[in-house]
Amino acid sequence: MLLIAGIYYPVSQLPPPLPVIASVIPLTYFLDAFRSRFGFTPEYVAPLMRGFGLSAWYIVAAHWVLQKAIHGTRRNGLMLKLSA
């Protein structure tokens, strides 16, 4: 995961299919913002906004999935079976 996010080198150095995967990892944008502070050319526009936005989206999506899972286990009675 860290290699695809570009922790050791910029994402532009990755083979063609991997930058698409790196674009859905929030760490990629934070690393790009960090590099730009040291004088490297940024690869993305507003990387901090994208990184925080993507992180927030993942938090909301994870919360929604967890709520659906809890609702499903309560409806099936599995929650009560596992608690005893």
N, CA, C and O atoms as CSV, one atom per row, in Angstrom:
chain,resi,resn,atom,element,x,y,z
A,1,MET,N,N,0.827,-1.186,0.000
A,1,MET,CA,C,0.000,0.000,0.000
A,1,MET,C,C,0.874,1.253,0.000
A,1,MET,O,O,0.600,2.199,-0.738
A,2,LEU,N,N,1.915,1.263,0.816
A,2,LEU,CA,C,2.776,2.440,0.880
A,2,LEU,C,C,3.542,2.662,-0.418
A,2,LEU,O,O,3.771,3.802,-0.820
A,3,LEU,N,N,3.939,1.573,-1.074
A,3,LEU,CA,C,4.644,1.716,-2.344
A,3,LEU,C,C,3.740,2.321,-3.412
A,3,LEU,O,O,4.184,3.145,-4.211
A,4,ILE,N,N,2.483,1.916,-3.425
A,4,ILE,CA,C,1.544,2.455,-4.410
A,4,ILE,C,C,1.201,3.906,-4.085
A,4,ILE,O,O,0.997,4.701,-5.002
A,5,ALA,N,N,1.133,4.269,-2.810
A,5,ALA,CA,C,0.812,5.642,-2.426
A,5,ALA,C,C,1.947,6.605,-2.727
A,5,ALA,O,O,1.742,7.819,-2.743
A,6,GLY,N,N,3.128,6.084,-2.962
A,6,GLY,CA,C,4.248,6.937,-3.347
A,6,GLY,C,C,5.065,7.452,-2.189
A,6,GLY,O,O,5.492,8.607,-2.204
A,7,ILE,N,N,5.293,6.629,-1.185
A,7,ILE,CA,C,6.055,7.097,-0.030
A,7,ILE,C,C,7.545,7.222,-0.351
A,7,ILE,O,O,8.224,8.073,0.223
A,8,TYR,N,N,8.060,6.395,-1.249
A,8,TYR,CA,C,9.483,6.434,-1.566
A,8,TYR,C,C,9.804,7.242,-2.816
A,8,TYR,O,O,10.934,7.701,-2.985
A,9,TYR,N,N,8.827,7.419,-3.685
A,9,TYR,CA,C,9.027,8.124,-4.954
A,9,TYR,C,C,7.678,8.666,-5.402
A,9,TYR,O,O,6.642,8.190,-4.937
A,10,PRO,N,N,7.667,9.644,-6.286
A,10,PRO,CA,C,6.383,10.202,-6.750
A,10,PRO,C,C,5.543,9.171,-7.501
A,10,PRO,O,O,6.071,8.221,-8.078
A,11,VAL,N,N,4.260,9.372,-7.484
A,11,VAL,CA,C,3.326,8.468,-8.139
A,11,VAL,C,C,3.528,8.474,-9.650
A,11,VAL,O,O,3.197,7.494,-10.318
A,12,SER,N,N,4.057,9.540,-10.187
A,12,SER,CA,C,4.280,9.616,-11.629
A,12,SER,C,C,5.310,8.595,-12.113
A,12,SER,O,O,5.393,8.332,-13.313
A,13,GLN,N,N,6.082,8.028,-11.220
A,13,GLN,CA,C,7.090,7.033,-11.576
A,13,GLN,C,C,6.520,5.612,-11.624
A,13,GLN,O,O,7.222,4.684,-12.025
A,14,LEU,N,N,5.278,5.433,-11.228
A,14,LEU,CA,C,4.663,4.106,-11.212
A,14,LEU,C,C,4.278,3.659,-12.621
A,14,LEU,O,O,4.057,4.503,-13.489
A,15,PRO,N,N,4.194,2.356,-12.867
A,15,PRO,CA,C,3.714,1.863,-14.166
A,15,PRO,C,C,2.254,2.282,-14.391
A,15,PRO,O,O,1.545,2.559,-13.424
A,16,PRO,N,N,1.801,2.332,-15.628
A,16,PRO,CA,C,0.487,2.894,-15.983
A,16,PRO,C,C,-0.736,2.470,-15.169
A,16,PRO,O,O,-1.522,3.362,-14.850
A,17,PRO,N,N,-0.985,1.223,-14.801
A,17,PRO,CA,C,-2.237,0.979,-14.074
A,17,PRO,C,C,-2.206,1.433,-12.607
A,17,PRO,O,O,-3.262,1.661,-12.018
A,18,LEU,N,N,-1.036,1.566,-12.019
A,18,LEU,CA,C,-0.954,1.851,-10.584
A,18,LEU,C,C,-1.292,3.297,-10.185
A,18,LEU,O,O,-1.814,3.484,-9.086
A,19,PRO,N,N,-1.035,4.321,-10.992
A,19,PRO,CA,C,-1.457,5.669,-10.567
A,19,PRO,C,C,-2.966,5.815,-10.383
A,19,PRO,O,O,-3.416,6.644,-9.591
A,20,VAL,N,N,-3.738,5.026,-11.099
A,20,VAL,CA,C,-5.194,5.061,-10.916
A,20,VAL,C,C,-5.554,4.519,-9.533
A,20,VAL,O,O,-6.422,5.067,-8.854
A,21,ILE,N,N,-4.891,3.454,-9.125
A,21,ILE,CA,C,-5.123,2.894,-7.789
A,21,ILE,C,C,-4.631,3.876,-6.726
A,21,ILE,O,O,-5.276,4.041,-5.690
A,22,ALA,N,N,-3.506,4.522,-6.974
A,22,ALA,CA,C,-2.953,5.477,-6.010
A,22,ALA,C,C,-3.854,6.686,-5.829
A,22,ALA,O,O,-3.822,7.329,-4.780
A,23,SER,N,N,-4.658,7.005,-6.835
A,23,SER,CA,C,-5.511,8.190,-6.738
A,23,SER,C,C,-6.685,8.004,-5.780
A,23,SER,O,O,-7.349,8.983,-5.439
A,24,VAL,N,N,-6.958,6.784,-5.338
A,24,VAL,CA,C,-8.044,6.561,-4.371
A,24,VAL,C,C,-7.514,6.353,-2.950
A,24,VAL,O,O,-8.281,6.035,-2.041
A,25,ILE,N,N,-6.211,6.532,-2.760
A,25,ILE,CA,C,-5.599,6.403,-1.440
A,25,ILE,C,C,-5.310,7.819,-0.913
A,25,ILE,O,O,-4.550,8.556,-1.542
A,26,PRO,N,N,-5.893,8.209,0.214
A,26,PRO,CA,C,-5.677,9.570,0.726
A,26,PRO,C,C,-4.214,9.897,1.015
A,26,PRO,O,O,-3.802,11.048,0.864
A,27,LEU,N,N,-3.432,8.919,1.423
A,27,LEU,CA,C,-2.030,9.150,1.739
A,27,LEU,C,C,-1.263,9.703,0.545
A,27,LEU,O,O,-0.302,10.451,0.728
A,28,THR,N,N,-1.662,9.356,-0.661
A,28,THR,CA,C,-1.012,9.851,-1.869
A,28,THR,C,C,-1.036,11.376,-1.910
A,28,THR,O,O,-0.033,12.010,-2.238
A,29,TYR,N,N,-2.166,11.952,-1.581
A,29,TYR,CA,C,-2.313,13.408,-1.635
A,29,TYR,C,C,-1.558,14.094,-0.505
A,29,TYR,O,O,-0.994,15.171,-0.698
A,30,PHE,N,N,-1.546,13.480,0.665
A,30,PHE,CA,C,-0.801,14.064,1.777
A,30,PHE,C,C,0.703,14.032,1.511
A,30,PHE,O,O,1.415,14.977,1.851
A,31,LEU,N,N,1.183,12.958,0.911
A,31,LEU,CA,C,2.601,12.882,0.557
A,31,LEU,C,C,2.967,13.893,-0.527
A,31,LEU,O,O,4.065,14.449,-0.516
A,32,ASP,N,N,2.048,14.130,-1.459
A,32,ASP,CA,C,2.287,15.118,-2.498
A,32,ASP,C,C,2.362,16.522,-1.892
A,32,ASP,O,O,3.201,17.327,-2.298
A,33,ALA,N,N,1.504,16.816,-0.935
A,33,ALA,CA,C,1.551,18.123,-0.262
A,33,ALA,C,C,2.842,18.262,0.541
A,33,ALA,O,O,3.436,19.339,0.586
A,34,PHE,N,N,3.269,17.187,1.166
A,34,PHE,CA,C,4.502,17.204,1.938
A,34,PHE,C,C,5.705,17.459,1.038
A,34,PHE,O,O,6.582,18.254,1.374
A,35,ARG,N,N,5.741,16.782,-0.105
A,35,ARG,CA,C,6.847,16.979,-1.048
A,35,ARG,C,C,6.869,18.394,-1.612
A,35,ARG,O,O,7.940,18.962,-1.826
A,36,SER,N,N,5.696,18.962,-1.853
A,36,SER,CA,C,5.651,20.307,-2.432
A,36,SER,C,C,6.209,21.351,-1.467
A,36,SER,O,O,6.681,22.401,-1.903
A,37,ARG,N,N,6.161,21.080,-0.178
A,37,ARG,CA,C,6.737,22.004,0.814
A,37,ARG,C,C,8.263,22.003,0.765
A,37,ARG,O,O,8.908,22.942,1.233
A,38,PHE,N,N,8.830,20.948,0.199
A,38,PHE,CA,C,10.282,20.859,0.081
A,38,PHE,C,C,10.783,21.235,-1.308
A,38,PHE,O,O,11.935,20.964,-1.647
A,39,GLY,N,N,9.935,21.850,-2.105
A,39,GLY,CA,C,10.353,22.368,-3.395
A,39,GLY,C,C,10.082,21.490,-4.594
A,39,GLY,O,O,10.411,21.876,-5.716
A,40,PHE,N,N,9.500,20.335,-4.404
A,40,PHE,CA,C,9.158,19.481,-5.545
A,40,PHE,C,C,7.870,19.985,-6.177
A,40,PHE,O,O,7.029,20.588,-5.510
A,41,THR,N,N,7.729,19.734,-7.457
A,41,THR,CA,C,6.507,20.160,-8.147
A,41,THR,C,C,5.345,19.271,-7.734
A,41,THR,O,O,5.452,18.046,-7.794
A,42,PRO,N,N,4.238,19.873,-7.317
A,42,PRO,CA,C,3.082,19.052,-6.930
A,42,PRO,C,C,2.449,18.382,-8.148
A,42,PRO,O,O,2.395,18.968,-9.229
A,43,GLU,N,N,1.979,17.172,-7.969
A,43,GLU,CA,C,1.337,16.434,-9.056
A,43,GLU,C,C,-0.162,16.678,-9.095
A,43,GLU,O,O,-0.792,16.488,-10.136
A,44,TYR,N,N,-0.740,17.095,-7.981
A,44,TYR,CA,C,-2.186,17.282,-7.889
A,44,TYR,C,C,-2.498,18.721,-7.488
A,44,TYR,O,O,-1.700,19.391,-6.831
A,45,VAL,N,N,-3.666,19.173,-7.898
A,45,VAL,CA,C,-4.150,20.489,-7.497
A,45,VAL,C,C,-4.837,20.328,-6.141
A,45,VAL,O,O,-5.672,19.439,-5.972
A,46,ALA,N,N,-4.493,21.174,-5.182
A,46,ALA,CA,C,-5.061,21.152,-3.824
A,46,ALA,C,C,-4.993,19.754,-3.203
A,46,ALA,O,O,-6.030,19.159,-2.913
A,47,PRO,N,N,-3.791,19.228,-2.999
A,47,PRO,CA,C,-3.696,17.854,-2.477
A,47,PRO,C,C,-4.244,17.684,-1.064
A,47,PRO,O,O,-4.786,16.628,-0.740
A,48,LEU,N,N,-4.113,18.704,-0.218
A,48,LEU,CA,C,-4.646,18.555,1.139
A,48,LEU,C,C,-6.166,18.481,1.134
A,48,LEU,O,O,-6.755,17.704,1.886
A,49,MET,N,N,-6.799,19.281,0.295
A,49,MET,CA,C,-8.261,19.237,0.203
A,49,MET,C,C,-8.718,17.867,-0.312
A,49,MET,O,O,-9.684,17.297,0.195
A,50,ARG,N,N,-8.028,17.358,-1.303
A,50,ARG,CA,C,-8.387,16.045,-1.835
A,50,ARG,C,C,-8.152,14.947,-0.810
A,50,ARG,O,O,-8.974,14.041,-0.667
A,51,GLY,N,N,-7.037,15.021,-0.098
A,51,GLY,CA,C,-6.736,14.008,0.906
A,51,GLY,C,C,-7.743,13.997,2.040
A,51,GLY,O,O,-8.224,12.937,2.440
A,52,PHE,N,N,-8.066,15.180,2.561
A,52,PHE,CA,C,-9.060,15.253,3.638
A,52,PHE,C,C,-10.452,14.895,3.141
A,52,PHE,O,O,-11.221,14.252,3.855
A,53,GLY,N,N,-10.779,15.308,1.923
A,53,GLY,CA,C,-12.084,14.972,1.358
A,53,GLY,C,C,-12.250,13.481,1.156
A,53,GLY,O,O,-13.300,12.918,1.466
A,54,LEU,N,N,-11.218,12.843,0.638
A,54,LEU,CA,C,-11.262,11.400,0.435
A,54,LEU,C,C,-11.315,10.657,1.768
A,54,LEU,O,O,-12.017,9.654,1.894
A,55,SER,N,N,-10.579,11.144,2.756
A,55,SER,CA,C,-10.626,10.527,4.089
A,55,SER,C,C,-12.015,10.656,4.697
A,55,SER,O,O,-12.530,9.703,5.281
A,56,ALA,N,N,-12.620,11.827,4.562
A,56,ALA,CA,C,-13.968,12.034,5.092
A,56,ALA,C,C,-14.972,11.125,4.388
A,56,ALA,O,O,-15.868,10.568,5.022
A,57,TRP,N,N,-14.816,10.980,3.067
A,57,TRP,CA,C,-15.722,10.114,2.322
A,57,TRP,C,C,-15.589,8.674,2.792
A,57,TRP,O,O,-16.593,7.977,2.939
A,58,TYR,N,N,-14.358,8.217,3.031
A,58,TYR,CA,C,-14.158,6.851,3.523
A,58,TYR,C,C,-14.750,6.657,4.919
A,58,TYR,O,O,-15.287,5.592,5.222
A,59,ILE,N,N,-14.656,7.670,5.760
A,59,ILE,CA,C,-15.233,7.570,7.107
A,59,ILE,C,C,-16.749,7.455,7.028
A,59,ILE,O,O,-17.349,6.635,7.722
A,60,VAL,N,N,-17.367,8.274,6.186
A,60,VAL,CA,C,-18.824,8.233,6.023
A,60,VAL,C,C,-19.247,6.893,5.428
A,60,VAL,O,O,-20.225,6.299,5.881
A,61,ALA,N,N,-18.524,6.414,4.423
A,61,ALA,CA,C,-18.864,5.125,3.807
A,61,ALA,C,C,-18.707,3.971,4.800
A,61,ALA,O,O,-19.540,3.065,4.829
A,62,ALA,N,N,-17.656,3.996,5.607
A,62,ALA,CA,C,-17.441,2.942,6.605
A,62,ALA,C,C,-18.530,2.970,7.674
A,62,ALA,O,O,-18.987,1.924,8.134
A,63,HIS,N,N,-18.940,4.173,8.062
A,63,HIS,CA,C,-20.016,4.295,9.047
A,63,HIS,C,C,-21.323,3.744,8.481
A,63,HIS,O,O,-22.058,3.045,9.178
A,64,TRP,N,N,-21.608,4.055,7.235
A,64,TRP,CA,C,-22.827,3.570,6.600
A,64,TRP,C,C,-22.830,2.045,6.514
A,64,TRP,O,O,-23.843,1.411,6.807
A,65,VAL,N,N,-21.699,1.450,6.112
A,65,VAL,CA,C,-21.602,-0.006,6.007
A,65,VAL,C,C,-21.752,-0.655,7.378
A,65,VAL,O,O,-22.419,-1.681,7.508
A,66,LEU,N,N,-21.134,-0.061,8.403
A,66,LEU,CA,C,-21.266,-0.606,9.751
A,66,LEU,C,C,-22.710,-0.531,10.242
A,66,LEU,O,O,-23.208,-1.472,10.859
A,67,GLN,N,N,-23.377,0.581,9.969
A,67,GLN,CA,C,-24.786,0.703,10.374
A,67,GLN,C,C,-25.643,-0.348,9.673
A,67,GLN,O,O,-26.520,-0.946,10.298
A,68,LYS,N,N,-25.400,-0.580,8.384
A,68,LYS,CA,C,-26.154,-1.600,7.648
A,68,LYS,C,C,-25.875,-2.993,8.223
A,68,LYS,O,O,-26.791,-3.807,8.340
A,69,ALA,N,N,-24.636,-3.266,8.576
A,69,ALA,CA,C,-24.282,-4.573,9.139
A,69,ALA,C,C,-24.949,-4.776,10.496
A,69,ALA,O,O,-25.481,-5.851,10.772
A,70,ILE,N,N,-24.923,-3.766,11.328
A,70,ILE,CA,C,-25.558,-3.871,12.648
A,70,ILE,C,C,-27.066,-4.032,12.504
A,70,ILE,O,O,-27.677,-4.843,13.199
A,71,HIS,N,N,-27.665,-3.260,11.604
A,71,HIS,CA,C,-29.111,-3.377,11.381
A,71,HIS,C,C,-29.469,-4.775,10.886
A,71,HIS,O,O,-30.471,-5.345,11.318
A,72,GLY,N,N,-28.664,-5.331,9.986
A,72,GLY,CA,C,-28.925,-6.677,9.470
A,72,GLY,C,C,-28.797,-7.752,10.534
A,72,GLY,O,O,-29.592,-8.691,10.568
A,73,THR,N,N,-27.799,-7.624,11.409
A,73,THR,CA,C,-27.632,-8.642,12.463
A,73,THR,C,C,-28.728,-8.536,13.512
A,73,THR,O,O,-29.143,-9.544,14.084
A,74,ARG,N,N,-29.193,-7.332,13.762
A,74,ARG,CA,C,-30.317,-7.191,14.712
A,74,ARG,C,C,-31.596,-7.765,14.125
A,74,ARG,O,O,-32.375,-8.398,14.838
A,75,ARG,N,N,-31.821,-7.551,12.833
A,75,ARG,CA,C,-33.026,-8.040,12.183
A,75,ARG,C,C,-33.023,-9.568,12.131
A,75,ARG,O,O,-34.071,-10.188,12.310
A,76,ASN,N,N,-31.875,-10.178,11.893
A,76,ASN,CA,C,-31.774,-11.637,11.820
A,76,ASN,C,C,-31.683,-12.292,13.188
A,76,ASN,O,O,-31.851,-13.507,13.297
A,77,GLY,N,N,-31.426,-11.526,14.223
A,77,GLY,CA,C,-31.277,-12.097,15.550
A,77,GLY,C,C,-29.881,-12.619,15.826
A,77,GLY,O,O,-29.641,-13.229,16.868
A,78,LEU,N,N,-28.967,-12.389,14.914
A,78,LEU,CA,C,-27.612,-12.888,15.093
A,78,LEU,C,C,-26.886,-12.175,16.232
A,78,LEU,O,O,-26.029,-12.764,16.891
A,79,MET,N,N,-27.228,-10.908,16.462
A,79,MET,CA,C,-26.597,-10.155,17.530
A,79,MET,C,C,-26.900,-10.763,18.889
A,79,MET,O,O,-26.032,-10.823,19.759
A,80,LEU,N,N,-28.132,-11.213,19.066
A,80,LEU,CA,C,-28.511,-11.836,20.346
A,80,LEU,C,C,-27.884,-13.217,20.501
A,80,LEU,O,O,-27.529,-13.610,21.612
A,81,LYS,N,N,-27.742,-13.954,19.410
A,81,LYS,CA,C,-27.158,-15.298,19.479
A,81,LYS,C,C,-25.674,-15.231,19.838
A,81,LYS,O,O,-25.168,-16.089,20.562
A,82,LEU,N,N,-24.980,-14.213,19.334
A,82,LEU,CA,C,-23.538,-14.100,19.613
A,82,LEU,C,C,-23.246,-13.524,20.985
A,82,LEU,O,O,-22.157,-13.743,21.517
A,83,SER,N,N,-24.185,-12.793,21.575
A,83,SER,CA,C,-23.920,-12.161,22.864
A,83,SER,C,C,-24.084,-13.123,24.042
A,83,SER,O,O,-23.615,-12.831,25.142
A,84,ALA,N,N,-24.726,-14.236,23.832
A,84,ALA,CA,C,-24.956,-15.182,24.935
A,84,ALA,C,C,-23.857,-16.173,25.081
A,84,ALA,O,O,-23.911,-17.029,25.963
